[in-house]
Amino acid sequence: MALEDQRTIHGIYDLVGPEVFSMEDLVRFAIRKAGKKNPVISLPNWVGYLQAIAFEFGPGPTLMSRDNIASMSVPNVLALGSRDSLSEDFGIAKQHLESLIA
C-alpha cells in the first residue's frame, strides 16, 4: 500500500493516539499490563541526569543517555493544526492505547 503510493514516499507519519500520556503514565500502564505490582518512584530531573552520565560512561551498552533525559522533557505530541497524515493517507483512525493491548 505505502510502497505503491507516490504520496507516501519520503512521508513522515506521526504515530499518535487520542490521549496524551506522561512517562509515569506509560510506566504504570506497562506494569499493569504485565500483571506486576512494582512501585513507581518519581525522581528529580537532576537525579536522572546523574544516572544518565553514569550509564554513558559505564561498561556495556548505554542504557540511558543525557539526550534521553532531555528528550523526555519535550512533549511528544502531534502539534495542533498539524496534518494527521496517517489518517488522511491511510484511513487509519487514532485508537486508545488500552484498546490496542490486551
ABEGO torsion letter per residue (X at the ends): XAAABAAABGBBBBBBBABBBBAAAAAAAAAAAAGBABBBBBBBAAAAAAAAAAAAABBEBBABBAAAAAAAABBBBBBBGBBBAAAAAAGBBBBBAAAABX
